Amino acid sequence: MGKTVSLVLSGGGARGYAHIGVIKVLKERGYEIKSISGTSMGAVIGGLEACGKLNEYKEWLADKTLFDAAKMIDFNFRSGLSKGLIKGDAMFSWIKDVTKDILIEKLPLKFTAVAVNLSRQKEIWYQSGNLYHAVRASSAIPGIFVPVEKDGELIVDGGVLNNIPIAPTMSDDTDLIIAVNVNSNIENAHPIKFETTKFERFWENKLNFSDDPKGLTINLMMDYIEKYRMAEYEADVMINISKKLCGVFDFHKNKEIINVGKITANKTLEKFEKGEHIPL
């Protein structure tokens, strides 16, 4: 019997596809995932794993091209871009269809999706209720996706206050807390080799928020918040993936990103199993 795990998955846009590779490796190495806590893309991947739909999602992604990804970007012209650049309905439509009316409390393992109530200025843990609504709220990146409105209050991406939500797992009866951070400030050890067309270069330039003042501000705030939260709550194992791996909207690179997740997870877990020190 392998060790039981509470798995913590960070947000990070398309980089969050690395979580799929990490989950595959954990299972291959005999770890049993008993609990998942996730923010933003981490909540999406974690929620799909919790309800048994992750393999279907991976297969659905497999043949998606950049043009397919572009068609999922439904710009928010009607209600005003100030609320968010993208509505998100098209991007989340498949997830909505497959999760349907699944309730979090009915899942076979404990699941937490972390979001933030801007109106009340507080962190929210979705541990019951509709699974789709929870992951959608957790993924509403401020300034990029339109916030979710509930009872007149605005709900946004959990990364605003807690991008690596370890706290919800602290009371779990599991052997290990393993956290995956796809926004790590480390060098990119696994550059993605991807032949780009003129359209792909245009896409990456136009939807690259790394040099945008709003994006830089959010990243800076998240970095400092992550350091504070990590000092407060520590994982037993931290799997770090560079934020330089790819852009937030590089969804068409899913196969390559998933593979980086596999490689990184295997290397990190090998060190952990040998008793070697792993930097947090």
N, C-alpha and C positions, 0 to 999 in steps of 0.2 A: 504494500500500500504506500503510495507516494505521499509527500507532505501536502497538507491542505493550505490553500493560499487565499488571502484577501488581495485582490488585484485592483490597483489604483491607476487610472488612465487619464492623462492630461489632455487638454485641448491643444489645437495647433493646426486646424484646417486640414488640408490634404496630407500633411505630415502624420496625421492621426491614423492613416492607413497602415502605418508601421505597427500599430496595436494588433492588427490582424495576424501579422507574422509572429509577434510575441506570443499571442494566445496559442497559435499552432505549436510553437516550440515548447511552451510550458506543458501542453498535453503530451507531446512526444517524449518529453523527459520525465513523465510520470507524476507531474504536479496536478493536484485536484483543485480547481477553482471553486470555492464555496461562496465567495462574496465579491462583488464588483462595485467600485465607486468611480464615477467618471464626470468630467467636465467637458462640455462642448462636444468636439469630435470623439473624445474619450467616452462621453455618455452615449453617443450614437453607437459606436462599436461595442461598448459594454452592454448596452441594452439589447442589441441584436444577438450577441452571444448569450445573454441571459435567457432570451426567449427562443433560442434554438434556430435563429434565422441567419446567423453570420455566414455560413457556407453558401447559402442562397445569394446573399448580398455580394460575396466575393465572386461568384459565378456571373452575376448580373454586371459587375464592374468590368469583368475580364475583357469584353470586346468594345468597351467604351473608348471612343476617339476624342480628340480635342473638340471636334465639331459637336459631338454628343454632349460634352461638358459645357460648351458654349450655349447650347440650346436650353440647358438647365438654369442659366443665369437670367432670371426674370427681373429686369430692372424696375425700380419703384418710381416710375414717372408720375403716376396718377396721384398718389397721396403726398408727393414731395420727397425729394432725395434727402432732406434734412433729417427725416425719421430713420433713414437707412438706405443704402445704395441698392440692396436686393431684397425682394419680398421673401424669397426662399421657398415658396409653394412648390415650384417645379422641382427644385433640388431635393425636397423631402417627400415628394409624392410617392416614390416606390416604398419608402420606409412606412409611410402612412398606410399604404395598401396592405403590406404584409403584417404589420403589427395590429391593425384593425382595432379591436376593443380589448386588447390585452391589458390586464391590470398588473401593476408592479407587485402587489402583495400576493398575487397568484403565481409568480415566477418560481421556478424550482430552486433558485438561490437568492440570497439577499442582494438587492440592487439599489444604488443611490445615484440619482442624477442631481448635480449641483448647479443652481442658478442663482441669480441675484435680483431681488426686488428693489428696483431703483427708487420707486416711490417711497418705500419704507427704509431704504438704505440698509438692507439686511440680506444675509445669505440664506438661501432656501435649500433644504434637502428634500427632494422628492423620493419618498420611500413607499408611497402608496399612490393609488389613482392611475389614470390612463398613461401607459408607457410612452406612446407617441407624443402626447402633450408635454411630458416631462423632458424628453430628449430634445424636442423642438425648442422649448423655453431655454434649456441649458446651452443651446447653440446659437442664440441670437447675439452675435458679436456686435457690440455698439459701433454705430457708424457704418457698418457693412450690411448687416441684416436688420430688417424692421423688427423692433421689439414685439414680444408677445404681450397683448393686453388682456388682463383678467380683472374683472370688477373695478375697472377704471385705473388699475395700477399697471406699471410697466415692468415686465420681467425680461432680463437680458442674460447673456452668457455668464456662466459661473466663474470664468477666468478673471472677471473684474475683481473678485475678492479671494478666489481659491482655485487656482488652475491645476493644482495637484492635490485633490481632496482626500488626504490620508485620514483626517479626523473621523469621518463616518465609519471607518473600519477598526478603530481602536478598541472597540468592545467586542469584536468578532472572536469567536472561539476557533481560531485557525492557527496553524503552526508559523506562518510567515505573512508579512505584508510586503508585497512586491509592487513597486511603483514604476511607471513608465513616463518619462518626461521627454516629449518630442520637441521641446523648446530650449534645449540645453545650450548654454554658452560655451560650447566646445568646438574644436575644429571638425569639419566634416570628413570623417575617415572613410566614407563610402560615397564618393561623388557619383551621381546618376549619369550614366552615358545615354543620352537621348538625342537622336537626330531631330533637329528643329527645322521646320519650314518657315517661310516668311510670315505666315499666319500665326504660327506658334510663337515666334519672336515678338510679333505685335501683341499677342495675347499676354505674354509674360511681362512686357513693358507696361501695358495699360492696366493690368491687374496685379501689379507688384507694389505692395504697400510697405515694403521695407524702407523706402526712402521718403515716404509720405509723412508729413509732420504728425498727423493724427495717428498713423500706425506706429511711428517711433515713440510717441507719447504713451500709447497703450502698452507697448512692449516694455518701456522703461518702468512704468507702474507695476506691470505684472512681474517683472524681474525682482523688484524690491519686495513685493508682497510674497512671492514664492520663497525668497530667502528667509523672511520672517516666519512664514508658516512652516517651512522645513525645519527651522530651529525649534519650533513648538512641537511638531509631530514628525517623527522619523520613521522611514520604512526600513525593513530589514535588508532589502535589496533594492537598489535604484538602477534601472536600465535607462541610460542617457542616450538620446539621439539628437544630433545637432540641428539647431533651428535653421542652419544654412543648407540643409538637405534639399529643400525645394520651397517653392512659393506656396502661400496659403491656398491658392486656387489651381494648383497643378494636379487636379484630380485625374487627368489623363495619364499620369505617371504611376498609377496605382500598383501595377505589377512590380515595378522597380522599388517603390517605397515599401511595399509588403516584404520584399526580399531583404531590404536593409533591416527591417524589424526582426526578421529571422536571424540574420547574421549577428546582429548586436545582442539579441537575447541569448543565443548560443554561447557567445564569447563571455558575456557577463555571468551567466549561470555556471559555466565551466569554472570560472575563477571562484565563484561563491562556493561551489561544491568541493573545491580543493582547499577551501579555507583561506584564500588569498583576500587581501584588502581591496574593497571596491569603493572608490570615492563617491560620496553622495553629492 
